Amino acid sequence: MTTSAAGPSATQSPSAVPGTGPVVLGAAMLGFFLISLDALIVTVALPDMGRSLGGGMSGLQWVVDGYTLMFAALMLSAGSLSDRIGARRAFGGGLLLFALTSAACGFAPGLGVLVAARLVQGAAAAVMMPASLALVRQGFPDQAERARAIAVWTVGGAVAVAAGPVVGGALTASAGWRWIFFVNLPAGLLALALLTRVLVSPRLPARLDGVGQVTAVLALGGLTYGVIEGGAEGFGHPLVVASLLVAVAAAAAFLLAQARGAHPMLPLPLFRTRVVAVSLVVGFMLNAAYYGGVFVFSLYLQQERGQSALQAGVLFIPMTALVAVVNLASARLAARFGPRVPMVAGQLVGTVGLLTLLTVGGHTGMWVVAALMVPVGLGGALAVPALTAMLLDVVPADRAGTAGAVLNTARQVGGAIAVAVYGALLTGAHTFLAGMRWSVLLAAAGLAATAAATLTLPRGGHGAAGT
């Protein structure tokens, strides 16, 4: 390892200095809070955005997926950037850009400007996420302490998940949808203030992969565009066919670049262990089920059942209220029984919850719908902390930023593809309820499959990945 020009040796994490761990964790939690909040807070406001700015289902999908697409597509390079310039510097730069683009979203005069600002906001989130996880890794070098810190770190995201729908609904109803973006500014300023008390992070050898980054953006962008516009225009439309072909060609070029490149953004040796490969697939499916479900049921509650944005947000509270508590319980279960137990349990709980949602119809009581959504939220809350800790335990310590980026890329791709696919199903079905049920069934089948794959992992979840 090398030594930062302005910080201590990389062999001793600068944030491991006594007394600085809580500050590092606080800044990282706030960053995770903002990232997670903006993935969800917009969902309940989508109908109001549509009425204010125009645009059909595909336009609303892009408001969500513009953020998650760039978040996913750039995160791998962001992980290398975090390693290269230091986690603190990367986190601070991403946080500042996130705050500025939040303001741009709030002032957007039209749907096109809003989507463009969401794209840049997603890029800022991509820089922040792996850097925040790398800060936690550096601040807590002991494995047991790190597992507990990761569990606490996830509370930032859990609180955002719990607050996102109801805060989004409350702000939309009382002040207008633009305030769902302005609310990011105070939390961002507080996180920047905490970051000034963190010592400079070490810089690790890492090179950016230009070919890999460009092909990754083309692959994910082409796939997302093809699925979203295919639902609106039909999958035989020339632009849709062309975008899907671009996605396939770009994905092949990406994999070739990663296999042959001298400095790939996605080190393929990481996949030599089954733990890493299965963890990434599980992360993909957990986000697909959860974020796709929130997207679908937010539209169902408002467009099909006539609920206001605030009422819809309130109905999500039972689903999200216990997420933070279950996150902490997941860490304790993993410490006692190994990470595989909470991972499998969480996925099975989510699968059962999704299957019960197939019974929802046009006359189902509103609070019955709210209760049926609860297992979907609790299942993800139980699985994600154990999943994250398992992955970090099996990768080399100097690749923590890259590993965090790979995991969160898989998760964000899951969310983006789910919104695209579920939106296409809603548009293409003869009724909204039919499209909703196909979406729920697809998510349940995916979670059941990844739960079965998790059972193939070693009980302790260990096994070093390649470097």
C-alpha positions as CSV (number, residue, x, y, z in Angstrom):
1,M,0.0,0.0,0.0
2,T,1.0,3.6,-0.5
3,T,0.9,6.6,1.9
4,S,-1.4,9.5,1.3
5,A,0.4,12.8,0.8
6,A,-1.7,14.4,3.5
7,G,-2.6,11.5,5.7
8,P,-1.2,8.5,7.6
9,S,0.0,5.3,6.2
10,A,-2.6,3.1,4.5
11,T,-1.5,0.3,6.7
12,Q,-3.2,2.1,9.6
13,S,-6.6,3.4,8.8
14,P,-6.7,7.1,9.6
15,S,-10.2,6.9,10.8
16,A,-9.2,4.2,13.3
17,V,-7.6,6.9,15.5
18,P,-9.3,6.7,18.9
19,G,-12.5,8.9,19.1
20,T,-12.9,9.3,15.3
21,G,-14.9,6.1,14.6
22,P,-18.3,7.5,15.6
23,V,-17.7,10.7,13.5
24,V,-16.8,8.6,10.5
25,L,-19.8,6.4,11.0
26,G,-22.1,9.4,11.5
27,A,-21.0,11.0,8.2
28,A,-21.3,7.7,6.3
29,M,-24.7,7.1,7.8
30,L,-26.0,10.5,6.7
31,G,-24.7,9.9,3.2
32,F,-26.4,6.5,3.0
33,F,-29.5,8.2,4.3
34,L,-29.6,10.7,1.5
35,I,-28.9,8.1,-1.2
36,S,-31.6,5.8,0.0
37,L,-34.1,8.6,0.6
38,D,-33.9,9.8,-3.0
39,A,-34.5,6.4,-4.3
40,L,-37.8,6.2,-2.5
41,I,-39.1,9.7,-1.7
42,V,-39.9,10.4,-5.4
43,T,-42.1,7.4,-5.8
44,V,-45.1,8.6,-3.8
45,A,-44.9,12.0,-5.6
46,L,-44.9,10.6,-9.1
47,P,-48.6,11.2,-9.9
48,D,-48.3,14.8,-8.8
49,M,-45.1,15.2,-10.9
50,G,-47.0,13.8,-13.9
51,R,-49.8,16.3,-13.4
52,S,-47.4,19.2,-12.9
53,L,-44.9,18.5,-15.7
54,G,-46.7,16.1,-18.0
55,G,-45.5,12.8,-19.3
56,G,-47.1,9.3,-19.2
57,M,-45.9,6.1,-17.5
58,S,-42.6,6.1,-19.3
59,G,-41.8,9.7,-18.2
60,L,-42.5,8.7,-14.6
61,Q,-40.3,5.6,-14.9
62,W,-37.4,7.8,-16.1
63,V,-37.7,10.1,-13.0
64,V,-37.0,7.0,-10.9
65,D,-34.6,5.2,-13.3
66,G,-32.7,8.3,-14.3
67,Y,-31.3,8.2,-10.8
68,T,-30.8,4.5,-10.3
69,L,-29.4,4.0,-13.8
70,M,-26.5,6.4,-13.3
71,F,-26.1,5.2,-9.8
72,A,-25.6,1.6,-11.0
73,A,-23.6,2.4,-14.1
74,L,-21.0,4.6,-12.5
75,M,-20.6,2.9,-9.1
76,L,-17.9,0.5,-10.3
77,S,-15.7,3.3,-11.4
78,A,-16.6,5.2,-8.3
79,G,-15.3,2.4,-6.2
80,S,-11.9,2.6,-8.0
81,L,-12.1,6.4,-7.7
82,S,-12.7,6.0,-3.9
83,D,-9.6,3.8,-3.6
84,R,-7.5,6.1,-5.8
85,I,-8.2,9.5,-4.3
86,G,-9.1,8.4,-0.8
87,A,-12.6,7.6,0.6
88,R,-13.0,10.9,2.4
89,R,-12.2,13.1,-0.6
90,A,-14.5,11.0,-2.9
91,F,-17.3,11.0,-0.4
92,G,-17.1,14.8,0.2
93,G,-17.0,15.6,-3.6
94,G,-20.0,13.3,-4.2
95,L,-21.9,14.8,-1.3
96,L,-21.4,18.3,-2.6
97,L,-22.6,17.4,-6.1
98,F,-25.6,15.6,-4.7
99,A,-26.7,18.6,-2.8
100,L,-26.3,20.9,-5.8
101,T,-28.3,18.5,-8.1
102,S,-31.0,18.1,-5.4
103,A,-31.5,21.9,-5.7
104,A,-31.6,21.6,-9.5
105,C,-34.3,18.9,-9.3
106,G,-36.4,21.1,-7.0
107,F,-36.2,24.0,-9.4
108,A,-36.7,21.9,-12.6
109,P,-39.1,23.8,-15.0
110,G,-40.0,20.7,-17.0
111,L,-39.8,16.9,-17.1
112,G,-36.7,16.8,-19.3
113,V,-34.7,19.0,-17.0
114,L,-35.9,17.0,-14.0
115,V,-34.8,13.7,-15.6
116,A,-31.4,15.3,-16.6
117,A,-30.8,16.5,-13.0
118,R,-31.8,13.1,-11.7
119,L,-29.1,11.5,-13.9
120,V,-26.4,13.7,-12.4
121,Q,-27.8,13.2,-8.9
122,G,-27.5,9.4,-9.5
123,A,-23.8,9.9,-10.6
124,A,-23.1,11.8,-7.3
125,A,-24.8,9.0,-5.3
126,A,-22.6,6.5,-7.2
127,V,-19.5,8.3,-5.9
128,M,-20.8,8.5,-2.3
129,M,-21.9,5.0,-1.8
130,P,-18.7,2.9,-2.1
131,A,-16.7,5.8,-0.4
132,S,-19.1,5.7,2.6
133,L,-18.7,1.9,2.9
134,A,-14.9,2.2,2.5
135,L,-14.9,4.8,5.3
136,V,-16.6,2.3,7.6
137,R,-14.2,-0.4,6.6
138,Q,-11.2,1.9,7.4
139,G,-12.7,3.1,10.6
140,F,-13.4,-0.4,12.0
141,P,-10.5,-2.8,11.0
142,D,-11.6,-5.5,13.5
143,Q,-14.0,-7.9,11.8
144,A,-16.5,-8.1,14.7
145,E,-16.6,-4.3,15.3
146,R,-16.9,-3.8,11.5
147,A,-19.9,-6.1,11.3
148,R,-21.6,-4.1,14.1
149,A,-20.6,-0.8,12.4
150,I,-22.1,-2.0,9.1
151,A,-25.3,-2.9,10.9
152,V,-25.4,0.6,12.4
153,W,-24.5,2.1,9.0
154,T,-27.4,0.4,7.4
155,V,-29.7,2.2,9.9
156,G,-29.1,5.4,7.8
157,G,-30.6,3.6,4.8
158,A,-33.3,2.0,6.9
159,V,-34.4,5.3,8.4
160,A,-34.6,6.7,4.9
161,V,-36.5,3.7,3.7
162,A,-39.0,4.2,6.5
163,A,-39.2,7.9,6.1
164,G,-39.1,8.2,2.3
165,P,-42.7,7.4,1.4
166,V,-44.4,9.2,4.2
167,V,-42.1,12.2,4.1
168,G,-42.5,12.3,0.3
169,G,-46.3,12.2,0.7
170,A,-46.4,14.8,3.5
171,L,-44.2,17.2,1.6
172,T,-46.0,16.7,-1.7
173,A,-49.4,17.3,0.0
174,S,-48.4,20.3,2.1
175,A,-45.7,22.2,0.1
176,G,-45.5,20.5,-3.3
177,W,-43.4,17.8,-4.8
178,R,-40.4,20.1,-5.3
179,W,-39.7,20.0,-1.6
180,I,-38.9,16.3,-1.7
181,F,-35.6,17.4,-3.2
182,F,-35.0,20.6,-1.1
183,V,-35.2,18.4,2.0
184,N,-31.8,16.9,1.1
185,L,-29.9,20.1,1.7
186,P,-29.8,20.2,5.6
187,A,-28.7,16.6,5.9
188,G,-26.1,17.1,3.3
189,L,-24.6,20.2,5.1
190,L,-24.5,18.2,8.4
191,A,-22.7,15.3,6.7
192,L,-20.1,17.8,5.2
193,A,-19.6,19.3,8.6
194,L,-18.9,15.9,10.2
195,L,-16.5,15.0,7.3
196,T,-14.3,18.0,8.2
197,R,-13.4,16.1,11.4
198,V,-12.2,13.0,9.6
199,L,-8.6,12.6,8.8
200,V,-7.6,12.2,5.1
201,S,-8.0,8.7,3.9
202,P,-5.2,6.7,2.4
203,R,-4.9,6.5,-1.4
204,L,-4.7,3.0,-2.8
205,P,-3.4,1.9,-6.3
206,A,-6.4,1.9,-8.6
207,R,-6.8,2.9,-12.3
208,L,-10.0,4.0,-14.0
209,D,-11.2,1.7,-16.8
210,G,-12.5,4.1,-19.5
211,V,-13.6,1.3,-21.9
212,G,-15.3,-0.6,-19.2
213,Q,-17.1,2.5,-17.9
214,V,-18.4,3.6,-21.4
215,T,-19.6,0.1,-22.2
216,A,-21.3,-0.3,-18.8
217,V,-23.3,2.9,-19.3
218,L,-24.3,1.9,-22.9
219,A,-25.3,-1.6,-21.7
220,L,-27.4,-0.5,-18.8
221,G,-28.8,2.6,-20.6
222,G,-29.7,0.6,-23.7
223,L,-31.4,-2.1,-21.6
224,T,-33.4,0.4,-19.5
225,Y,-34.4,2.4,-22.5
226,G,-35.5,-0.7,-24.4
227,V,-37.6,-2.0,-21.6
228,I,-39.2,1.3,-20.6
229,E,-40.0,2.5,-24.1
230,G,-40.9,-1.1,-25.2
231,G,-43.7,-1.0,-22.7
232,A,-44.9,2.4,-24.0
233,E,-44.2,2.0,-27.8
234,G,-44.1,-1.8,-28.3
235,F,-41.0,-4.0,-28.4
236,G,-41.1,-4.1,-32.2
237,H,-40.5,-0.3,-32.4
238,P,-37.2,0.3,-34.3
239,L,-35.7,2.4,-31.6
240,V,-36.5,-0.1,-29.0
241,V,-35.0,-3.0,-31.0
242,A,-31.9,-0.9,-31.7
243,S,-31.5,0.0,-28.0
244,L,-31.7,-3.6,-26.9
245,L,-29.1,-4.6,-29.6
246,V,-26.8,-1.9,-28.3
247,A,-27.3,-3.2,-24.8
248,V,-26.3,-6.7,-25.8
249,A,-23.3,-5.6,-27.9
250,A,-22.1,-3.2,-25.1
251,A,-22.5,-5.9,-22.5
252,A,-20.3,-8.3,-24.5
253,A,-17.7,-5.5,-25.0
254,F,-17.8,-4.8,-21.3
255,L,-17.1,-8.4,-20.4
256,L,-14.3,-8.6,-23.0
257,A,-12.7,-5.4,-21.6
258,Q,-12.9,-6.8,-18.1
259,A,-11.3,-10.1,-19.1
260,R,-8.5,-8.6,-21.2
261,G,-7.9,-5.1,-19.7
262,A,-4.9,-4.4,-17.6
263,H,-6.9,-2.5,-15.0
264,P,-10.6,-3.6,-15.2
265,M,-13.2,-1.8,-13.2
266,L,-14.8,-5.2,-12.3
267,P,-12.1,-7.6,-11.3
268,L,-13.4,-10.9,-12.6
269,P,-11.4,-13.0,-10.1
270,L,-13.8,-11.7,-7.4
271,F,-16.3,-14.1,-8.9
272,R,-14.2,-17.2,-8.4
273,T,-15.9,-17.8,-5.1
274,R,-19.5,-18.8,-5.0
275,V,-20.1,-16.5,-2.0
276,V,-19.4,-13.4,-4.0
277,A,-21.4,-14.5,-7.1
278,V,-24.5,-15.6,-5.1
279,S,-24.3,-12.4,-2.9
280,L,-24.5,-10.2,-6.0
281,V,-27.5,-12.1,-7.4
282,V,-29.2,-11.9,-4.0
283,G,-28.6,-8.2,-3.8
284,F,-30.0,-7.7,-7.3
285,M,-33.2,-9.6,-6.4
286,L,-33.8,-8.0,-3.0
287,N,-33.8,-4.5,-4.6
288,A,-35.9,-5.6,-7.5
289,A,-38.5,-7.0,-5.2
290,Y,-38.5,-4.1,-2.8
291,Y,-38.1,-1.0,-4.9
292,G,-40.1,-2.4,-7.7
293,G,-42.9,-3.2,-5.2
294,V,-42.9,0.3,-3.8
295,F,-43.2,1.7,-7.3
296,V,-46.1,-0.5,-8.3
297,F,-48.1,-0.2,-5.1
298,S,-47.6,3.6,-4.9
299,L,-49.3,3.9,-8.3
300,Y,-51.9,1.3,-7.3
301,L,-52.8,3.2,-4.1
302,Q,-53.1,6.6,-5.8
303,Q,-54.2,5.8,-9.4
304,E,-56.4,2.8,-8.7
305,R,-57.7,3.5,-5.2
306,G,-57.8,7.3,-5.2
307,Q,-55.5,7.8,-2.2
308,S,-53.7,11.1,-1.9
309,A,-49.9,11.3,-1.8
310,L,-50.0,11.7,2.0
311,Q,-52.4,8.8,2.5
312,A,-50.3,6.6,0.3
313,G,-47.2,7.5,2.2
314,V,-48.9,6.7,5.5
315,L,-49.9,3.3,4.2
316,F,-46.2,2.4,3.6
317,I,-45.4,3.0,7.3
318,P,-46.2,-0.5,8.5
319,M,-43.9,-1.9,5.8
320,T,-41.0,0.3,6.8
321,A,-41.4,1.1,10.5
322,L,-39.3,-1.8,11.9
323,V,-36.6,-1.9,9.2
324,A,-34.0,-0.3,11.4
325,V,-34.6,-2.7,14.3
326,V,-34.5,-5.7,12.0
327,N,-31.3,-4.5,10.5
328,L,-29.6,-4.6,13.9
329,A,-31.2,-8.0,14.7
330,S,-29.7,-9.3,11.4
331,A,-26.2,-8.5,12.6
332,R,-26.8,-10.4,15.9
333,L,-28.2,-13.4,14.1
334,A,-25.3,-13.4,11.7
335,A,-22.8,-13.3,14.6
336,R,-24.5,-16.3,16.3
337,F,-25.6,-18.5,13.4
338,G,-23.5,-17.2,10.4
339,P,-24.7,-14.8,7.7
340,R,-26.5,-17.5,5.7
341,V,-29.3,-17.9,8.2
342,P,-30.6,-14.2,8.2
343,M,-30.0,-14.1,4.4
344,V,-32.2,-17.1,3.7
345,A,-34.8,-16.2,6.3
346,G,-35.1,-12.7,4.9
347,Q,-35.6,-13.9,1.3
348,L,-38.2,-16.5,2.4
349,V,-40.1,-13.9,4.4
350,G,-40.1,-11.6,1.4
351,T,-41.3,-14.4,-0.9
352,V,-44.2,-15.2,1.3
353,G,-45.1,-11.6,1.6
354,L,-45.1,-11.1,-2.2
355,L,-47.3,-14.2,-2.7
356,T,-49.9,-12.9,-0.2
357,L,-50.0,-9.6,-2.2
358,L,-51.4,-11.6,-5.2
359,T,-54.7,-11.5,-3.3
360,V,-55.0,-7.7,-3.4
361,G,-57.8,-6.5,-5.6
362,G,-59.9,-3.5,-6.4
363,H,-61.9,-3.7,-3.1
364,T,-59.2,-4.9,-0.6
365,G,-59.1,-2.7,2.5
366,M,-56.4,-0.1,2.5
367,W,-55.0,-1.2,5.9
368,V,-55.1,-4.9,4.7
369,V,-52.9,-3.9,1.8
370,A,-50.5,-2.0,4.2
371,A,-50.3,-5.1,6.4
372,L,-49.6,-7.5,3.5
373,M,-46.7,-5.3,2.4
374,V,-45.0,-5.6,5.8
375,P,-43.1,-9.0,5.1
376,V,-41.6,-7.6,2.0
377,G,-39.9,-4.8,3.9
378,L,-38.9,-7.0,6.9
379,G,-37.4,-9.6,4.6
380,G,-35.0,-7.2,2.9
381,A,-34.1,-5.6,6.3
382,L,-33.1,-9.0,7.6
383,A,-31.1,-10.1,4.6
384,V,-29.1,-7.0,3.5
385,P,-26.8,-6.4,6.6
386,A,-25.7,-10.0,6.7
387,L,-25.3,-10.0,2.9
388,T,-23.0,-6.9,3.1
389,A,-20.9,-8.2,6.0
390,M,-20.5,-11.6,4.2
391,L,-19.2,-10.0,1.1
392,L,-16.7,-7.7,2.8
393,D,-15.4,-10.6,4.9
394,V,-14.4,-12.6,1.8
395,V,-12.7,-9.9,-0.3
396,P,-9.2,-8.5,0.3
397,A,-9.1,-5.5,2.6
398,D,-7.6,-3.2,0.0
399,R,-10.5,-3.8,-2.3
400,A,-13.3,-2.8,0.1
401,G,-14.3,0.2,-2.0
402,T,-14.5,-2.0,-5.2
403,A,-16.4,-4.8,-3.4
404,G,-18.9,-2.3,-2.0
405,A,-19.3,-0.8,-5.4
406,V,-19.9,-4.2,-7.0
407,L,-22.6,-5.2,-4.5
408,N,-24.4,-1.9,-4.6
409,T,-24.2,-1.8,-8.4
410,A,-26.0,-5.2,-8.5
411,R,-28.6,-3.8,-6.1
412,Q,-29.2,-0.7,-8.0
413,V,-29.4,-2.5,-11.3
414,G,-32.0,-4.7,-9.7
415,G,-34.1,-1.7,-8.7
416,A,-33.7,0.0,-12.1
417,I,-34.6,-3.1,-14.1
418,A,-37.6,-3.8,-11.8
419,V,-39.1,-0.3,-12.3
420,A,-38.6,-0.7,-16.1
421,V,-40.0,-4.2,-16.3
422,Y,-42.9,-3.7,-13.9
423,G,-43.8,-0.4,-15.6
424,A,-43.9,-2.3,-19.0
425,L,-46.1,-5.0,-17.4
426,L,-48.5,-2.3,-16.1
427,T,-48.6,-0.6,-19.5
428,G,-49.0,-3.8,-21.5
429,A,-51.6,-5.6,-19.4
430,H,-55.3,-5.2,-20.1
431,T,-55.9,-3.9,-16.6
432,F,-53.6,-2.3,-14.0
433,L,-54.4,-5.1,-11.5
434,A,-53.3,-7.8,-14.0
435,G,-50.0,-6.0,-14.6
436,M,-49.5,-5.6,-10.9
437,R,-50.1,-9.3,-10.2
438,W,-47.6,-10.3,-12.9
439,S,-45.0,-8.0,-11.4
440,V,-45.6,-9.4,-7.9
441,L,-45.4,-13.0,-9.1
442,L,-42.2,-12.3,-11.0
443,A,-40.6,-10.8,-7.9
444,A,-41.7,-13.7,-5.7
445,A,-40.3,-16.3,-8.1
446,G,-37.0,-14.4,-8.2
447,L,-36.6,-14.2,-4.4
448,A,-37.5,-17.9,-4.1
449,A,-34.8,-18.8,-6.6
450,T,-32.1,-16.7,-4.9
451,A,-33.1,-18.1,-1.5
452,A,-32.4,-21.6,-2.9
453,A,-29.0,-20.4,-4.2
454,T,-28.1,-19.0,-0.8
455,L,-28.6,-22.4,0.8
456,T,-25.7,-23.7,-1.4
457,L,-23.3,-21.3,0.4
458,P,-21.0,-22.6,3.3
459,R,-22.7,-22.3,6.7
460,G,-20.2,-19.7,7.9
461,G,-20.2,-17.8,4.5
462,H,-16.4,-17.7,4.3
463,G,-13.9,-18.3,1.6
464,A,-11.5,-15.8,0.2
465,A,-12.1,-14.2,-3.1
466,G,-9.4,-13.8,-5.7
467,T,-7.5,-10.6,-5.8
